[in-house]
């Protein structure tokens, strides 16, 4: 198992944002985390990526305990994440944003940079080549010299994915990758995620668009009020009475999931 979560909890004051969550993320698959607003999905992502320190429980990645590890260390371990609201450097170019993701894989140090040593020059060339590869992969290479702040939301999301991929992750956490996109763009993001998994990168995503989740996910985990209430395949989740009551509703909607 690539990622194992046991009894994970996070309290804010007296409120349990996440409570006693167990989660397994199998390697080479797409695991989707769904639930109503306030269910604890983004908090769970922040716990996995090290942005929050858990109140209880453990997180194990590739057999190593990473519970409470800081974000820069979790990235080095091989976990990258994107955010529901893209967090790019607005005044930097697209290429420079993706190059920022290469910092954790740099072999040169501050002295190398100051003295512009051969090692630093080699590192720069390799990082630029990898950054361009990732921009090409996500379909944003033509935007390399554009300022991030000037891009539409769909393009910013692609650049954010390239930035995360540039860290060479084994596990990619995608927080609502299709939020704010139209049907055609959503379908394109679904295809891109399949291509990411085909590269050998495991994906765990939070997403509200049920059509995308049902088409992409090998496994779905459902949260409600900070607790896991169901885990299963898309077919199992569609027919789970707890899920229907808590999140999907009583009728089948246009997204193709029971409501």
C-alpha positions as CSV (number, residue, x, y, z in Angstrom):
1,X,0.0,0.0,0.0
2,X,1.5,3.4,-1.0
3,X,-0.2,5.5,1.6
4,X,-1.8,4.2,4.9
5,X,-3.7,6.5,7.2
6,X,-4.9,5.2,10.6
7,X,-7.1,7.0,13.1
8,X,-6.3,10.4,11.7
9,X,-7.8,13.3,13.5
10,X,-7.6,17.1,13.6
11,X,-9.3,19.4,16.2
12,X,-9.7,23.1,15.8
13,X,-10.6,24.3,19.3
14,X,-13.3,21.9,20.3
15,X,-14.4,21.0,16.8
16,X,-13.3,17.7,15.1
17,X,-12.6,18.7,11.5
18,X,-11.3,15.2,10.9
19,X,-12.1,12.4,13.3
20,X,-10.6,8.8,13.3
21,X,-10.2,8.5,9.6
22,X,-8.7,5.3,8.2
23,X,-7.6,5.5,4.5
24,X,-5.6,3.3,2.2
25,X,-4.3,4.6,-1.2
26,X,-3.2,1.8,-3.5
27,X,-0.3,2.4,-5.8
28,X,-1.1,3.1,-9.5
29,X,-4.7,3.9,-9.0
30,X,-7.0,6.9,-8.6
31,X,-8.6,7.4,-5.2
32,X,-11.3,10.0,-5.0
33,X,-12.4,11.7,-1.7
34,X,-15.9,13.1,-1.8
35,X,-18.3,14.6,0.7
36,X,-20.5,17.6,1.3
37,X,-19.0,21.0,2.0
38,X,-17.4,21.0,5.5
39,X,-16.9,17.3,5.5
40,X,-13.1,17.6,6.1
41,X,-11.8,16.8,2.7
42,X,-9.3,19.7,2.3
43,X,-8.3,19.4,6.0
44,X,-7.5,15.7,5.3
45,X,-5.4,16.8,2.3
46,X,-3.6,19.3,4.5
47,X,-2.8,16.6,7.0
48,X,-1.4,14.3,4.4
49,X,0.8,17.0,2.9
50,X,2.0,18.3,6.2
51,X,0.3,21.7,6.2
52,X,-1.5,20.7,9.4
53,X,-0.2,18.6,12.2
54,X,-2.7,15.9,13.3
55,X,-4.2,15.8,16.7
56,X,-4.2,12.0,16.6
57,X,-3.4,9.1,14.3
58,X,-0.7,8.2,11.8
59,X,0.3,8.7,8.2
60,X,2.6,6.2,6.6
61,X,4.0,6.6,3.1
62,X,5.9,3.8,1.4
63,X,6.3,2.2,4.8
64,X,7.7,5.3,6.4
65,X,6.0,7.2,9.2
66,X,5.5,10.8,7.9
67,X,3.0,11.9,10.5
68,X,3.3,15.7,11.1
69,X,6.2,16.0,8.7
70,X,6.6,19.5,7.3
71,X,5.4,20.2,3.7
72,X,8.9,20.7,2.2
73,X,9.9,17.3,3.6
74,X,6.7,15.5,2.4
75,X,7.5,16.8,-1.1
76,X,11.0,15.4,-0.9
77,X,9.5,12.1,0.2
78,X,7.4,12.1,-3.0
79,X,4.0,13.7,-2.2
80,X,2.9,16.8,-4.1
81,X,-0.4,18.6,-4.0
82,X,-2.3,21.2,-5.9
83,X,-4.9,23.5,-4.4
84,X,-8.5,24.3,-5.1
85,X,-7.5,27.9,-5.6
86,X,-4.3,27.9,-7.5
87,X,-1.3,29.2,-5.6
88,X,1.1,30.3,-8.3
89,X,3.6,33.2,-8.1
90,X,1.5,35.8,-9.9
91,X,4.4,38.1,-11.0
92,X,6.6,35.2,-12.3
93,X,6.4,33.6,-15.7
94,X,4.8,30.2,-16.2
95,X,8.3,28.6,-16.7
96,X,9.6,30.2,-13.5
97,X,6.6,28.9,-11.6
98,X,7.3,25.3,-12.7
99,X,11.0,25.7,-12.0
100,X,10.1,26.5,-8.4
101,X,8.9,23.0,-8.2
102,X,12.4,21.7,-9.1
103,X,14.0,23.3,-6.0
104,X,13.4,20.1,-3.9
105,X,15.3,18.0,-6.4
106,X,18.3,20.5,-6.8
107,X,21.7,19.0,-6.1
108,X,23.4,22.4,-5.9
109,X,23.6,24.6,-2.8
110,X,23.7,28.4,-2.1
111,X,27.4,28.6,-2.7
112,X,27.0,26.9,-6.0
113,X,24.4,29.6,-7.0
114,X,26.6,32.5,-5.7
115,X,29.7,31.3,-7.6
116,X,27.7,29.9,-10.6
117,X,29.7,26.6,-10.4
118,X,29.6,23.9,-13.1
119,X,27.3,21.9,-10.8
120,X,24.9,24.8,-10.6
121,X,24.9,25.3,-14.3
122,X,24.2,21.6,-14.9
123,X,21.4,21.7,-12.3
124,X,19.9,24.8,-14.1
125,X,19.9,23.1,-17.5
126,X,18.4,19.9,-16.1
127,X,15.8,21.7,-14.2
128,X,14.8,23.8,-17.1
129,X,14.6,20.8,-19.4
130,X,12.4,18.9,-16.9
131,X,10.1,22.0,-16.4
132,X,9.6,22.3,-20.1
133,X,8.8,18.6,-20.3
134,X,6.1,19.0,-17.7
135,X,4.6,22.0,-19.4
136,X,4.5,20.1,-22.6
137,X,2.9,17.2,-20.8
138,X,0.0,19.3,-19.4
139,X,-0.4,21.3,-22.7
140,X,0.9,24.6,-21.5
141,X,4.4,24.8,-23.1
142,X,3.2,27.7,-25.3
143,X,2.5,29.7,-22.2
144,X,6.1,29.5,-20.8
145,X,6.8,33.2,-21.0
146,X,3.4,34.5,-19.9
147,X,2.9,35.9,-16.4
148,X,0.9,33.5,-14.2
149,X,-1.5,36.3,-13.2
150,X,-2.5,36.9,-16.8
151,X,-3.7,33.3,-17.4
152,X,-7.3,32.1,-17.3
153,X,-8.2,29.7,-14.5
154,X,-8.1,26.6,-16.6
155,X,-4.5,27.4,-17.8
156,X,-3.5,28.2,-14.2
157,X,-4.7,24.8,-13.1
158,X,-2.6,23.2,-15.8
159,X,0.5,25.1,-14.7
160,X,-0.1,24.2,-11.1
161,X,-0.2,20.5,-12.1
162,X,3.1,21.0,-14.0
163,X,4.6,22.6,-11.0
164,X,3.6,19.6,-8.8
165,X,4.8,17.1,-11.4
166,X,8.1,18.8,-11.6
167,X,8.8,17.7,-8.0
168,X,8.8,14.1,-9.3
169,X,6.1,12.8,-7.0
170,X,5.0,9.2,-6.3
171,X,1.7,10.5,-5.0
172,X,-0.2,13.5,-6.4
173,X,-2.9,15.1,-4.3
174,X,-5.3,17.1,-6.5
175,X,-7.7,19.4,-4.7
176,X,-10.7,20.0,-7.0
177,X,-8.8,20.0,-10.2
178,X,-11.9,20.7,-12.3
179,X,-13.4,23.4,-10.1
180,X,-14.6,26.4,-12.2
181,X,-14.1,24.6,-15.6
182,X,-16.7,23.9,-18.2
183,X,-17.7,20.4,-19.4
184,X,-15.1,20.3,-22.2
185,X,-12.3,21.4,-19.9
186,X,-13.4,18.9,-17.2
187,X,-13.2,16.1,-19.7
188,X,-9.8,17.2,-20.7
189,X,-8.6,17.3,-17.1
190,X,-9.9,13.7,-16.7
191,X,-7.9,12.6,-19.7
192,X,-4.8,14.4,-18.2
193,X,-5.2,12.6,-14.9
194,X,-5.4,9.3,-16.7
195,X,-2.1,10.1,-18.5
196,X,-0.5,11.0,-15.1
197,X,-1.5,7.6,-13.7
198,X,-0.2,6.0,-16.9
199,X,3.2,7.5,-16.0
200,X,3.2,5.5,-12.7
201,X,2.1,8.4,-10.5
202,X,-0.7,7.5,-8.0
203,X,-3.4,10.1,-7.8
204,X,-5.7,11.0,-4.9
205,X,-8.2,13.7,-5.6
206,X,-10.9,15.7,-4.0
207,X,-13.6,16.6,-6.5
208,X,-17.3,17.7,-6.4
209,X,-18.0,16.9,-10.1
210,X,-19.6,13.4,-9.8
211,X,-19.4,12.6,-13.5
212,X,-15.6,13.1,-13.3
213,X,-15.3,11.1,-10.1
214,X,-17.4,8.2,-11.3
215,X,-15.5,8.0,-14.6
216,X,-12.0,8.3,-13.1
217,X,-11.9,6.7,-9.7
218,X,-10.8,3.1,-8.9
219,X,-11.8,3.8,-5.3
220,X,-14.0,6.4,-3.7
221,X,-13.8,7.4,0.0
222,X,-16.8,9.4,1.4
223,X,-16.4,11.8,4.3
224,X,-19.2,13.3,6.3
225,X,-18.7,15.6,9.4
226,X,-15.0,14.7,9.4
227,X,-15.5,10.9,9.5
228,X,-15.3,8.2,6.8
229,X,-18.7,6.8,6.2
230,X,-18.0,4.6,3.1
231,X,-15.2,3.2,0.9
232,X,-15.7,1.3,-2.3
233,X,-15.8,1.3,-6.1
234,X,-18.0,3.8,-8.0
235,X,-20.7,1.2,-8.4
236,X,-20.7,0.4,-4.7
237,X,-20.7,4.1,-3.7
238,X,-23.7,4.8,-6.0
239,X,-25.8,2.3,-4.2
240,X,-24.6,2.9,-0.6
241,X,-27.6,4.2,1.5
242,X,-25.3,6.1,3.9
243,X,-23.8,8.0,0.9
244,X,-27.1,8.6,-0.7
245,X,-28.5,10.1,2.5
246,X,-25.4,12.1,3.4
247,X,-24.2,13.5,0.1
248,X,-25.6,12.3,-3.2
249,X,-29.3,12.8,-2.4
250,X,-32.3,10.8,-3.4
251,X,-32.4,11.0,-7.2
252,X,-30.0,10.4,-10.0
253,X,-28.7,13.7,-11.3
254,X,-27.3,14.8,-14.6
255,X,-23.8,14.0,-13.5
256,X,-24.6,10.3,-13.7
257,X,-24.4,9.6,-9.9
258,X,-27.3,8.9,-7.6
259,X,-28.4,12.0,-5.8
